[in-house]
Amino acid sequence: MSDVSDWWRTSIIEMEPGRINLRGHPVQDLIGNVSFAQMIWLMVRGDMPSQAQAALFEAALVSAVDHGPQAPSIAAARMAVTCGLDLNNAMASAVNMLGDVHGGAGQQAVEMYHFVRSHSGDLGAALTDWQAEHGKILPGFGHRFHKPTDPRAPRLMALVREAAAQGVVDGGFADLAEGIQAWVSDQKGRPLAMNIDGATAVIYAELGFDAPLARGLFCLSRSVGILAHAWEQTQQGGRNKGPTPPSYRWTYDKP
């Protein structure tokens, strides 16, 4: 039977009739004793965060839950509901839109922070090398709506500073991110916001999450807003709604 039992291998869950252990913890001991944020950490990382780590982690998750129906993922969820899809289908449609451009900047920002931190040159040289390889846009900085400040970022950075003062994190990635913000603002000749992706990337990097997890965690966070909007649209009704009202037409390029 080893060829069957070893088909999947996991250290996440042990389960048999009458027993469920998650990362070695009986599920009944977790229920009512750990927060959802702690549970996410435990499942992904394998250990239990301290209360202070969990609080900072939860702040990042809370901050990214929604950004309105103009966000493609949220719009997709609402349109999906009006097409007759159930909530789970609407949520899946929306999450599947969280790619490199919409939803992936947090992962890219963590990668950039580590790249800059390990670079042998100064900050400007590191960022110039990053741009040469990845393009001129620095992930985590600038916002098409929030100028010159994304209201979420200063609050998150303040929490990082508080955590650093308490020894929960070392604050190095926060220093780095603020240095990048100053550098790119100087290059642009105007103040440029650190956005939600840049700020949450600081938290995930400070807490030791691998860069790809930043995208997965963003998907978890934004799923809350996606569910809320899909459910609201269900209550409002509407049938077969497209991205614009029927009286508006697209631009037709004549052949």
N, C-alpha and C positions, 0 to 999 in steps of 0.2 A: 504493500500500500504506500510505500514511501514516494513512488513516482506520482501518486495522487496527492498525498498530504503535503509534499514539497512543491507542488505546482505553484502555489502562492506562499510567500514567506513574509511574515510581518512581526514586528515587535510592538505594534500598536495595540492590538486587541487579542485577548485570550477568551474564548467563549465556548461553553458547552451547556447542556441543559441545566438551568438553575444557577448559572454562574457567568458573569460578564466582568472581566477585568480590563481596564483601559490603562495602558502604560503601567501595569502592575497594581493599579488601584481598583478595588471593588467598586463597581458603579454606584452601589448604594451608599458608599462612603463619600462619593463626590457630590451626589445629588443633595442640594440644600446647603452644601458646605463650600463650594467654589463658585466663583462668578463665571459667566460665559467667556469673558476675556481670559481668565485663568485656564479655562478648559481648552480654548483655542491654543494657547501657549503649550499646555501639556501635550495635546495631541500632535502638534507640529514639531515641538522641540524635544519632548520626552521627559522634561523635568518640570517642576512646579515653580512658577515665578514667586518672588517675594511680593508682599503687598504693594511695595513702592514700585517695583517693576511692572506689576499688573496694572497699577493706576496710570502710569505713563503710557503703557501699551493700549489701554482702553481709551485714553484721550485721543490717540491717533485714530483708532477705529471709529470713534464717535464723530470726529471732525470731517470725515469724508463720506458720510452717508448719502448726501444728496446735493445736487446743484441745479435742480429745476428741469422742466420739460424741454428746454432748449438743448440739454445734453443729449446726444444721440442715443445713448443707452436707455435713458428714461423715456424719451420719445418713442423708442421702439417698443418698450413695454406697454405704453398706453395704446399705441396703434395695434399691437398684437391682441390686446383685450377686445378692441372694437371689431377685430376680425373673427371673434368667436373663440379665441384661445383661452384655456384655463390659466390660473395664476402661475402654475409651475412652468407651462410652456412660454408664457410671457416673460417670466424671469430668465429662463434659459435663452430666449431670443435676445434679451438685453445684455446678459453677461457675455454672450458670444460676440458682442460688439466692443468689448473692452480689450483692445489690441494695443499695438505699439504707439499709435497716435492718441487714442482716447482710452486712457486707463493704464498705459504702460510707463508713463513718465516717472513714477515712483521707483520702479525697478531700475530704470536708466539713471536716475539721480543717485541711488545707492552705488551703482557701478561707477559713476563719475566720481563720487566722493572717494571711493577706494583707489581709483586711478590717480587722482590728484594727490592723495595722501602718500602713495608709494612712488610718486614721480621724483626724479632726482633734481629737477629744476625748481624754480620758484613758482608761485601760483600762476602768474601770467603765462609762463612757458608751458606749464602743465595743461592749462585750459586751452591754449592755442593748439597743442598737440591733440587734445581731445577733439576739438572742432575739426581739425584736419582729417581725423578718422571718422567722425560721426556727424559732421555737419555743424552749421553755425549756431543752431538752437541749443542752448544749455538746458537740459531737462530740470524742471523744478523752479525755473525762474521766468518771470513774465506771465501776464494773464490778459486775455482779450477783454475781460469785463472789469476786473479789479485793478485799478490804477490810482495811485502808486502802491496801494497796500491791499493784499488779500487778507481780510479780517481774521481768517483762521490761523495764519502763520505766526503772527506775534504772540498769540495766546499759547500755541504749541511750543514755541521757542522759550517762552517764559517758564513753562512747565519743565522743559529740559534743563534750564538753568537752575531751577529749584531742585530738581533731581540730582544735578551735578553737585550742588552745594551740600546735599545730604550724602554724597558718595554713592548714589545709586548708579550713575553713569559718570564717565570722565569729562564729558563736554567737548571733546576734541572735534567731533563731527559738527557740533553746533558752531564752534569757532570757524571751522572750514567753510560751512555753508554761508555764514555771514560775510566771510572774506570773499567768497565767490559772488555774492550779491553786490558787494561794494565794487568789485572788479568789473562785472558786467554792466553795472549802472554807469561807471566811469566810461566804459567803452561806448555805451549808447549815448552818453551825454545827458541822461535824465534818470531819475529814480526808477528802478525796476523792482517789481514785487517779487519776494519769495512766495511761491504759490503753495497750494496744499500738498502737491507732490514733493516739493523740495523740503517742506517742514516735516511731513510724515516720514520721508526718507531719512531725515536726521534721526528721528526717534528709532526707526527700525535699525539703522546702522549703529546707533548708540547701544541698543539692546542686543546686538549681535545676530540679527536675522540676516540670512543670506539674501542677496539681491533678488533672485526670482520670487522669493516669498513676499516681497513688497507688492508685487502685482497680485498674487493670490490673496493677500490680506486686503488690498484695495477692493478686489471683487467681493470679498465677504462683507466689507463695510458698505459698499455701494448697493449691495443686494437688499439692504434694509430700505433704502430710498426707492429702489426698483419695486419692491413688494408694496410699499405704501402707495406709490403712484398707480401701479396696476390695480390695486384694490380700490383706490379712489375712482379710477376710471370705470371700474365695474359698477360702482354705485351711481355714477353720473350717467351711465348708459352711452349711447352713441354707437353708430354702426359703420364699419368699414371706413374709418377716418384715415386719411392720408396725411402726409407731412404738412400740407397747406390746405386752407379752405377751398372748396370746389370752384369758387369764382376766380381764384388765382391760377394762372397758367405758367408753365415753364417757358424758358426762352427757346424758341425753335431756330436752329441754324439751318438755313436753306441749303440744299445740296448744290 
